[in-house]
Amino acid sequence: MIVPALWREARAFPRALSVSVLLLLLVFATHLVQAGALALSLAAFIGGDLRGALLGGAAILGAGLLHLLLAPAQAAAAAALGGRVRERLRRRAVTAALVPRHLHDSARRDGSIQATLGDGVDGTDAYVSRYIPAVAQLAIGSLIAVTLLAVVSPAAAVCASAGVLLAVFGPMAWKRMLARRSGEHWDGYEALSSDMLETLRAMATLRMLGDVAGTRTLLHDRSEALRRATERVMRSSLAETAVTDFAVQAGYVAAVFVAVIDVMTGSSTAVEVYLILLLASEAFRPVRDLSRSWHAGFLGLTAVPGLAALGAFDSSPARTESAPRAENTGTPPGRADVLQVSGLSFRYPDAAYDVLHDVDLRVERGAVHAIVGASGSGKSTLFDLLLGFLTPSSGTIDLDGRPLRPADVAVVSQRPVLFAGTIRENVDLFGADDAELDAACAAAGILDEIRALPGGFDTPVAEAGASLSGGQRQRLALARALLARRPVLLVDEPTSALDDRGALTVAETLERVAADRIVVMISHRPEALDRVTEVRVLHEGTLRKAPA
């Protein structure tokens, strides 16, 4: 079954695709050589020609050794092709997931995106690395085998050709049914993945609410729905396989029947009869390989609609215009003087009014600038615009007279993200030395606590930082942002999970940091604002200076 989107992705790497196909055809050629050599060797053996039999055996051995060299090389080339396509798809899908339409789509679930970016992208590998080269092998290899067979016996070649055509086109009706049912299968897989992820995240809450039994029932129902969808897919797949096997067996039996007639009539020599039997079998080898590759790549096919919906196959300019600003891979400048926001407005898709309207903001290095406002006033939206996660409806964001780039900005969110690993791996993403790491953690007020741990910086951190307190997670995130050495630091509620002493430490840290960076903070805690001289209020989408 041809999936144009995946074929386009494979053609984006013509050299890797060509090498994989060429090596697969050479591997197939070794089978043809072995078939011919075996036919000659058998005929010589029956005719009492020992020398001919030995020469044929040597040819078989030589082709076998060549096959042992070519097969691993082809597998490596195919894996390289699949890996490059996977990387390209995942990069596009991750970028597409950050466009405003997806970031603020209440119907899109994290588990669904996780399944698509993980298993969905990985599932395309078998189709790209195995099925696409197998199609080329079928088109070229079977044609070569049938042509060689026609030289020996035109009648046997007709039988083999009919079998190959039936094996390829006969299952088309089942493949179309399989494609329809694959959508149901992937939808069920995404739904179960989403429910499972949400359940794991909320296990403690579910226990407190006493809803563990209800959640267990929901997961059971999802699992049963996926099982039924899988069984429907398997039934269609078995029917398709049955048609393919029938065509292969029928075509080969017909060719054998032609060989038997030739033997009975004496119209073919012994070597020709053996060639008919062996070449007819080889003519169907690409069909069998294609069938195996189809089933191996089926998971990737079921994920194609999800990948397409996410935008993994879309490289049009329209997509990139609505995506976040492209990351600049160069080293960001260590210091900047002025962040200027001019006439900034933003409206979410299908919203009736602007969340932000004609916002002007000038932030200079040297002091901490705070933005306050009621929940829903647009503070997080403003940060998303500064980070490049959203594209403004109008207005500009400049840093020292040039457009602000994501590489210019470090952020400490209210709910910082930590990963399974060590404290060092979570904080030092930038290749800092020990002195720089100590200085950043000291500035964030977390160094003494790290040193008190048995493993120090090598202490393991559980997934999502579950082994740490909220205050420890926030201060580690602050240390990580400081190590980024980016000229703009955005801080969202930096003291929300800290006690008064910790909040004072962070406030003092931000004051020191502001000497070298532009610091913008969102906060509601009075103790966090006491030391801030530049406070602005965001109200109903407009920004104004706070009253003295």
C-alpha positions as CSV (number, residue, x, y, z in Angstrom):
1,M,0.0,0.0,0.0
2,I,1.5,3.3,-1.1
3,V,1.4,6.1,1.5
4,P,2.4,9.3,-0.5
5,A,3.4,11.2,2.6
6,L,6.0,8.6,3.7
7,W,7.3,8.2,0.2
8,R,7.9,11.9,0.0
9,E,9.8,11.8,3.3
10,A,12.0,8.9,2.0
11,R,12.7,10.8,-1.3
12,A,14.0,13.7,0.7
13,F,17.1,11.5,1.3
14,P,17.8,10.3,-2.3
15,R,21.3,9.0,-1.6
16,A,20.3,6.9,1.5
17,L,17.2,5.6,-0.4
18,S,19.2,4.7,-3.5
19,V,21.9,2.9,-1.5
20,S,19.3,0.9,0.4
21,V,17.4,-0.1,-2.7
22,L,20.6,-1.0,-4.7
23,L,22.0,-3.2,-1.9
24,L,18.6,-5.0,-1.6
25,L,18.7,-5.7,-5.3
26,L,22.2,-7.0,-5.0
27,V,21.1,-9.3,-2.2
28,F,18.3,-10.5,-4.4
29,A,20.8,-11.0,-7.2
30,T,22.8,-13.4,-5.0
31,H,19.6,-15.5,-4.7
32,L,19.3,-15.6,-8.5
33,V,22.9,-16.6,-8.9
34,Q,22.5,-19.4,-6.3
35,A,19.3,-20.6,-8.1
36,G,21.1,-20.8,-11.4
37,A,24.2,-22.4,-9.9
38,L,22.1,-25.0,-8.1
39,A,20.2,-25.9,-11.3
40,L,23.5,-26.4,-13.1
41,S,25.0,-28.3,-10.2
42,L,22.0,-30.7,-10.0
43,A,21.9,-31.3,-13.7
44,A,25.7,-32.0,-13.8
45,F,25.4,-34.4,-10.8
46,I,22.6,-36.4,-12.4
47,G,24.5,-36.5,-15.6
48,G,27.6,-37.8,-13.9
49,D,29.6,-34.6,-14.5
50,L,31.5,-34.3,-11.2
51,R,33.6,-31.3,-12.3
52,G,30.4,-29.4,-13.3
53,A,28.7,-30.3,-10.0
54,L,31.8,-29.0,-8.1
55,L,31.9,-25.8,-10.1
56,G,28.2,-25.2,-9.4
57,G,28.8,-25.9,-5.7
58,A,31.6,-23.3,-5.7
59,A,29.4,-20.7,-7.3
60,I,26.7,-21.4,-4.7
61,L,29.2,-21.0,-1.9
62,G,30.6,-17.8,-3.4
63,A,27.1,-16.3,-3.8
64,G,26.3,-17.2,-0.2
65,L,29.5,-15.5,1.1
66,L,28.6,-12.4,-0.9
67,H,25.1,-12.5,0.5
68,L,26.6,-12.6,4.0
69,L,28.5,-9.4,3.2
70,L,25.7,-7.6,1.5
71,A,22.8,-8.4,3.8
72,P,24.2,-6.6,6.9
73,A,25.3,-3.6,4.7
74,Q,21.7,-3.4,3.4
75,A,20.3,-3.6,6.9
76,A,22.6,-0.8,8.0
77,A,21.7,1.4,5.0
78,A,18.0,0.8,5.6
79,A,18.3,1.7,9.3
80,A,20.1,4.9,8.4
81,L,17.3,5.9,6.0
82,G,14.7,5.1,8.6
83,G,16.6,7.0,11.2
84,R,16.9,10.1,9.1
85,V,13.2,10.1,8.2
86,R,12.3,9.6,11.9
87,E,14.5,12.5,13.0
88,R,13.0,14.7,10.3
89,L,9.4,13.8,11.2
90,R,9.9,14.2,14.9
91,R,11.6,17.6,14.5
92,R,8.7,18.8,12.4
93,A,6.1,17.3,14.7
94,V,7.6,18.9,17.8
95,T,7.8,22.3,16.0
96,A,4.2,22.0,14.8
97,A,3.0,21.0,18.3
98,L,4.2,24.5,19.5
99,V,2.0,26.6,17.1
100,P,-0.8,28.5,18.8
101,R,-3.5,26.3,17.4
102,H,-2.0,23.2,19.1
103,L,-0.7,24.9,22.3
104,H,-4.2,26.2,23.2
105,D,-6.3,23.3,21.8
106,S,-8.4,22.1,24.7
107,A,-9.3,18.9,22.8
108,R,-5.7,17.9,22.3
109,R,-4.3,15.7,25.1
110,D,-0.7,15.2,26.3
111,G,-1.0,11.5,26.0
112,S,-2.1,11.7,22.4
113,I,0.8,14.0,21.5
114,Q,3.2,11.7,23.4
115,A,2.0,8.6,21.5
116,T,2.2,10.4,18.2
117,L,5.7,11.8,18.8
118,G,7.0,8.6,20.3
119,D,5.4,5.4,19.0
120,G,3.8,7.1,16.0
121,V,7.1,8.5,14.6
122,D,9.0,5.3,15.5
123,G,6.4,3.2,13.8
124,T,7.2,4.8,10.4
125,D,10.7,3.3,10.5
126,A,9.7,-0.1,9.3
127,Y,7.6,1.2,6.4
128,V,10.4,3.6,5.3
129,S,13.4,1.3,5.9
130,R,11.8,-2.0,4.8
131,Y,8.6,-1.6,2.8
132,I,9.7,1.1,0.4
133,P,12.9,-0.8,-0.7
134,A,10.8,-4.0,-0.9
135,V,8.5,-2.3,-3.4
136,A,11.5,-1.4,-5.5
137,Q,12.7,-5.0,-5.2
138,L,9.3,-6.3,-6.3
139,A,9.2,-4.0,-9.3
140,I,12.7,-4.7,-10.5
141,G,13.7,-8.1,-9.0
142,S,10.5,-10.0,-9.9
143,L,10.7,-8.6,-13.4
144,I,14.3,-9.8,-13.8
145,A,13.4,-13.2,-12.4
146,V,10.4,-13.6,-14.7
147,T,12.5,-12.4,-17.7
148,L,15.1,-15.1,-17.0
149,L,12.3,-17.6,-16.6
150,A,10.9,-16.6,-19.9
151,V,14.2,-17.4,-21.6
152,V,13.9,-20.9,-20.3
153,S,10.1,-21.4,-20.5
154,P,7.7,-18.7,-21.7
155,A,4.7,-20.7,-20.4
156,A,6.2,-20.9,-16.9
157,A,7.0,-17.2,-17.0
158,V,3.3,-16.5,-17.9
159,C,2.2,-18.5,-14.9
160,A,4.7,-16.8,-12.5
161,S,3.7,-13.4,-13.8
162,A,0.0,-14.1,-13.3
163,G,0.8,-15.2,-9.7
164,V,2.9,-12.1,-8.9
165,L,0.2,-9.8,-10.3
166,L,-2.5,-11.6,-8.3
167,A,-0.4,-11.5,-5.2
168,V,0.2,-7.7,-5.5
169,F,-3.3,-6.5,-6.7
170,G,-5.5,-9.2,-5.2
171,P,-5.4,-8.0,-1.6
172,M,-6.1,-4.4,-2.5
173,A,-9.7,-4.6,-1.3
174,W,-8.5,-5.8,2.1
175,K,-5.8,-3.2,2.3
176,R,-8.3,-0.5,1.8
177,M,-10.4,-2.0,4.6
178,L,-7.3,-2.3,6.7
179,A,-6.5,1.4,6.1
180,R,-10.0,2.4,7.3
181,R,-9.8,0.2,10.4
182,S,-6.3,1.4,11.2
183,G,-7.7,4.8,12.0
184,E,-9.9,3.3,14.6
185,H,-7.0,1.3,16.0
186,W,-4.8,4.4,16.3
187,D,-7.6,6.5,17.9
188,G,-8.0,3.8,20.5
189,Y,-4.3,3.6,21.1
190,E,-4.1,7.4,21.6
191,A,-7.1,7.4,23.9
192,L,-5.6,4.7,26.1
193,S,-2.2,6.4,26.2
194,S,-3.8,9.7,27.2
195,D,-5.9,8.1,30.0
196,M,-2.9,6.2,31.3
197,L,-0.7,9.3,31.4
198,E,-3.3,11.4,33.1
199,T,-4.0,8.6,35.6
200,L,-0.3,8.3,36.5
201,R,0.0,12.0,37.0
202,A,-3.1,12.2,39.2
203,M,-2.8,9.0,41.1
204,A,-2.5,10.7,44.5
205,T,-5.5,12.9,43.8
206,L,-7.6,10.0,42.6
207,R,-6.8,8.1,45.8
208,M,-7.8,11.1,47.9
209,L,-11.1,11.5,46.0
210,G,-11.8,7.7,46.2
211,D,-12.1,7.4,42.4
212,V,-9.5,4.7,41.9
213,A,-12.2,2.1,41.0
214,G,-13.9,4.4,38.5
215,T,-10.5,5.1,36.8
216,R,-9.8,1.4,36.7
217,T,-13.1,0.8,34.9
218,L,-12.3,3.6,32.4
219,L,-8.9,2.1,31.7
220,H,-10.4,-1.3,31.3
221,D,-13.0,0.0,28.8
222,R,-10.3,1.8,26.8
223,S,-8.2,-1.3,26.8
224,E,-11.1,-3.5,25.6
225,A,-11.9,-1.0,22.9
226,L,-8.3,-1.1,21.7
227,R,-8.3,-4.9,21.8
228,R,-11.5,-5.1,19.7
229,A,-10.0,-2.6,17.2
230,T,-6.8,-4.7,17.0
231,E,-8.7,-7.9,16.4
232,R,-10.6,-6.2,13.5
233,V,-7.4,-5.1,12.0
234,M,-5.9,-8.6,12.4
235,R,-8.9,-10.3,10.8
236,S,-8.5,-8.0,7.8
237,S,-4.8,-8.6,7.8
238,L,-5.2,-12.4,7.8
239,A,-7.6,-12.2,4.8
240,E,-5.0,-10.1,2.9
241,T,-2.3,-12.6,3.8
242,A,-4.5,-15.5,2.7
243,V,-5.0,-13.9,-0.8
244,T,-1.2,-13.3,-1.1
245,D,-0.3,-16.8,-0.1
246,F,-2.9,-18.3,-2.4
247,A,-1.5,-16.3,-5.4
248,V,2.1,-17.3,-4.6
249,Q,1.3,-21.0,-4.2
250,A,-1.0,-21.0,-7.3
251,G,1.5,-19.3,-9.5
252,Y,4.3,-21.6,-8.3
253,V,2.3,-24.8,-8.7
254,A,1.3,-23.7,-12.2
255,A,5.0,-23.2,-13.1
256,V,5.8,-26.6,-11.6
257,F,3.0,-28.1,-13.7
258,V,4.6,-26.6,-16.8
259,A,8.0,-28.2,-15.8
260,V,6.3,-31.6,-15.3
261,I,4.8,-31.4,-18.7
262,D,8.1,-30.5,-20.2
263,V,9.7,-33.5,-18.5
264,M,6.9,-35.8,-19.7
265,T,7.2,-34.6,-23.3
266,G,11.0,-34.4,-23.2
267,S,10.9,-30.8,-24.5
268,S,13.3,-29.5,-21.8
269,T,16.6,-30.6,-20.6
270,A,17.3,-31.4,-17.0
271,V,19.0,-28.1,-16.3
272,E,16.0,-26.2,-17.9
273,V,13.6,-28.1,-15.6
274,Y,15.6,-27.2,-12.5
275,L,15.8,-23.6,-13.7
276,I,12.0,-23.4,-14.1
277,L,11.5,-24.7,-10.6
278,L,14.1,-22.5,-8.9
279,L,13.6,-19.3,-10.9
280,A,9.8,-19.5,-10.4
281,S,10.4,-19.7,-6.6
282,E,12.7,-16.7,-6.8
283,A,10.2,-14.7,-8.8
284,F,7.9,-14.8,-5.7
285,R,10.6,-14.0,-3.2
286,P,10.1,-10.2,-3.5
287,V,6.3,-10.8,-3.0
288,R,7.0,-12.6,0.3
289,D,9.4,-10.0,1.4
290,L,7.0,-7.2,0.6
291,S,4.2,-8.9,2.6
292,R,6.5,-9.3,5.7
293,S,7.6,-5.7,5.4
294,W,4.0,-4.5,5.1
295,H,3.0,-6.2,8.4
296,A,6.2,-4.9,10.1
297,G,5.3,-1.3,9.0
298,F,1.7,-1.4,9.9
299,L,1.9,0.5,13.1
300,G,3.5,3.4,11.3
301,L,0.7,3.4,8.8
302,T,-1.9,3.6,11.6
303,A,-0.1,6.7,13.0
304,V,0.0,8.6,9.7
305,P,-3.3,10.4,10.3
306,G,-2.2,11.5,13.7
307,L,1.1,12.7,12.4
308,A,-0.6,14.5,9.6
309,A,-3.1,16.2,12.0
310,L,-0.1,17.4,14.1
311,G,1.6,18.8,11.0
312,A,4.6,16.4,10.8
313,F,4.3,16.2,7.0
314,D,3.7,19.9,6.4
315,S,6.7,22.0,5.3
316,S,4.7,24.8,3.7
317,P,5.6,28.4,4.4
318,A,2.1,28.9,6.0
319,R,3.0,26.5,8.8
320,T,6.4,28.1,9.6
321,E,4.8,31.6,9.7
322,S,2.5,30.6,12.5
323,A,5.1,28.5,14.3
324,P,7.3,29.9,17.1
325,R,10.3,32.0,16.0
326,A,13.1,29.8,14.8
327,E,15.8,29.0,17.4
328,N,19.0,30.8,16.6
329,T,21.8,28.2,17.0
330,G,24.5,30.8,17.5
331,T,25.7,31.7,20.9
332,P,23.4,34.4,22.3
333,P,25.0,37.7,23.5
334,G,25.9,37.6,27.2
335,R,24.4,41.1,27.9
336,A,21.7,43.4,26.5
337,D,20.5,46.8,27.7
338,V,16.9,47.3,26.6
339,L,13.9,45.0,25.9
340,Q,11.3,47.1,23.9
341,V,7.7,45.9,23.4
342,S,5.7,48.2,21.1
343,G,2.0,48.1,20.2
344,L,1.8,44.4,21.0
345,S,-1.6,42.7,20.5
346,F,-2.7,39.1,20.5
347,R,-6.0,37.3,20.1
348,Y,-6.4,33.5,20.4
349,P,-8.1,31.7,17.5
350,D,-11.9,32.1,17.5
351,A,-11.7,34.5,20.5
352,A,-14.1,37.5,20.5
353,Y,-11.5,40.0,21.8
354,D,-7.8,40.6,22.2
355,V,-6.1,39.1,25.3
356,L,-3.5,41.8,24.9
357,H,-4.1,45.1,23.2
358,D,-1.6,47.7,22.2
359,V,0.9,46.8,25.0
360,D,4.0,49.0,25.3
361,L,6.8,48.0,27.7
362,R,10.4,49.1,28.1
363,V,12.6,47.0,30.3
364,E,16.2,48.1,31.0
365,R,19.0,46.1,32.5
366,G,19.9,47.0,36.1
367,A,16.6,46.4,37.9
368,V,14.0,43.8,38.4
369,H,10.7,44.6,36.6
370,A,7.5,43.0,37.8
371,I,4.2,42.5,36.1
372,V,1.1,41.9,38.2
373,G,-2.5,41.3,37.4
374,A,-5.6,39.2,38.2
375,S,-5.8,35.6,36.9
376,G,-6.7,35.7,33.2
377,S,-5.4,39.2,32.7
378,G,-2.9,38.0,30.1
379,K,0.4,37.7,32.0
380,S,1.2,34.1,30.9
381,T,0.2,35.1,27.3
382,L,2.7,38.0,27.4
383,F,5.4,35.6,28.5
384,D,4.5,33.1,25.8
385,L,4.9,35.9,23.2
386,L,8.3,36.9,24.7
387,L,9.4,33.2,24.5
388,G,8.2,32.9,20.9
389,F,5.6,30.3,21.7
390,L,3.0,32.6,20.2
391,T,3.0,35.0,17.3
392,P,1.6,38.5,18.0
393,S,-1.4,39.7,15.9
394,S,0.4,43.1,15.7
395,G,3.3,44.9,17.3
396,T,7.0,44.2,17.8
397,I,9.4,42.7,20.4
398,D,13.0,44.0,20.1
399,L,16.1,43.6,22.1
400,D,18.7,46.4,21.6
401,G,17.0,47.3,18.4
402,R,16.7,43.9,16.8
403,P,14.0,41.2,16.9
404,L,14.0,39.2,20.1
405,R,15.0,35.5,19.5
406,P,14.2,32.5,21.7
407,A,18.0,32.1,22.1
408,D,18.0,35.4,24.0
409,V,15.6,34.2,26.7
410,A,15.8,32.0,29.7
411,V,12.8,31.2,31.8
412,V,11.9,30.0,35.3
413,S,8.3,28.8,35.2
414,Q,5.9,28.6,38.1
415,R,5.9,24.8,37.6
416,P,9.4,24.0,36.5
417,V,10.1,20.9,34.5
418,L,12.7,18.5,35.8
419,F,13.7,15.2,34.2
420,A,14.6,11.7,35.5
421,G,18.4,11.9,36.0
422,T,20.8,13.5,38.4
423,I,20.8,17.0,39.8
424,R,23.8,17.8,37.7
425,E,22.1,16.6,34.5
426,N,19.0,18.7,35.3
427,V,20.9,21.9,36.1
428,D,23.9,21.8,33.8
429,L,22.6,21.7,30.2
430,F,25.3,24.0,28.9
431,G,28.7,22.3,29.7
432,A,29.5,24.5,32.8
433,D,32.5,23.7,35.0
434,D,32.2,22.9,38.7
435,A,32.9,26.5,39.8
436,E,30.2,27.9,37.5
437,L,27.7,25.2,38.6
438,D,28.4,26.0,42.3
439,A,28.0,29.7,41.7
440,A,24.7,29.4,39.9
441,C,23.3,27.1,42.6
442,A,24.6,29.4,45.4
443,A,22.9,32.3,43.7
444,A,19.7,30.4,43.5
445,G,19.9,29.5,47.2
446,I,20.1,25.7,46.7
447,L,23.8,24.9,46.9
448,D,23.9,24.1,50.7
449,E,21.0,21.7,50.3
450,I,22.7,19.9,47.4
451,R,25.9,19.5,49.3
452,A,24.0,18.1,52.2
453,L,22.7,15.2,50.1
454,P,24.7,11.9,50.1
455,G,25.2,12.1,46.4
456,G,25.7,15.8,46.0
457,F,25.2,16.9,42.4
458,D,25.0,13.2,41.4
459,T,21.9,12.6,43.6
460,P,19.1,11.0,41.4
461,V,16.1,13.0,40.6
462,A,12.8,11.2,40.0
463,E,10.7,11.9,36.9
464,A,9.1,15.4,37.0
465,G,11.2,16.1,40.1
466,A,8.8,14.1,42.3
467,S,11.6,13.3,44.8
468,L,12.2,17.1,45.5
469,S,10.1,19.7,47.2
470,G,8.4,22.4,45.3
471,G,10.9,25.0,46.5
472,Q,13.8,22.8,45.6
473,R,12.4,22.3,42.1
474,Q,12.0,26.1,41.7
475,R,15.5,26.9,42.9
476,L,17.1,24.3,40.7
477,A,15.2,25.8,37.7
478,L,16.5,29.2,38.6
479,A,20.1,27.9,38.8
480,R,19.6,26.3,35.4
481,A,18.3,29.6,33.9
482,L,21.3,31.4,35.4
483,L,23.7,29.0,33.8
484,A,22.1,29.6,30.4
485,R,23.7,33.1,30.4
486,R,21.0,34.6,28.3
487,P,20.5,38.3,28.3
488,V,16.7,38.1,29.2
489,L,15.4,36.2,32.2
490,L,11.7,35.7,32.6
491,V,10.5,34.5,36.0
492,D,7.0,33.3,36.7
493,E,6.0,33.4,40.4
494,P,9.6,32.6,41.6
495,T,8.6,32.5,45.3
496,S,5.3,30.7,45.2
497,A,6.7,27.5,46.7
498,L,9.2,29.1,49.1
499,D,9.1,30.1,52.7
500,D,9.8,33.7,53.7
501,R,13.5,33.1,54.1
502,G,13.8,31.3,50.7
503,A,11.7,34.0,49.1
504,L,14.0,36.7,50.4
505,T,17.1,34.7,49.1
506,V,15.5,34.5,45.6
507,A,14.6,38.2,45.6
508,E,18.1,39.1,46.5
509,T,19.4,36.8,43.8
510,L,17.2,38.4,41.2
511,E,18.5,41.8,42.2
512,R,22.1,40.7,41.7
513,V,21.2,39.0,38.4
514,A,19.5,42.2,37.1
515,A,22.9,43.9,37.0
516,D,23.9,41.7,34.1
517,R,20.5,40.7,32.6
518,I,17.1,42.1,31.8
519,V,14.8,40.5,34.4
520,V,11.0,40.4,34.1
521,M,9.0,38.8,36.8
522,I,5.4,37.8,37.4
523,S,4.4,37.7,41.1
524,H,1.6,38.2,43.5
525,R,3.5,37.8,46.8
526,P,4.0,41.1,48.6
527,E,7.4,40.1,49.9
528,A,8.5,39.4,46.3
529,L,7.4,42.9,45.2
530,D,8.8,44.8,48.2
531,R,12.3,45.0,46.7
532,V,11.0,45.8,43.1
533,T,10.9,49.4,42.1
534,E,9.5,48.9,38.6
535,V,6.0,47.3,38.9
536,R,3.4,47.4,36.1
537,V,-0.3,46.2,36.2
538,L,-1.9,44.2,33.4
539,H,-5.6,44.8,33.4
540,E,-8.1,43.8,30.7
541,G,-5.3,43.4,28.1
542,T,-3.6,46.7,28.7
543,L,-0.5,47.4,30.7
544,R,0.1,50.5,32.9
545,K,2.5,51.6,35.6
546,A,1.5,50.6,39.1
547,P,0.5,53.6,41.3
548,A,3.2,54.6,43.8
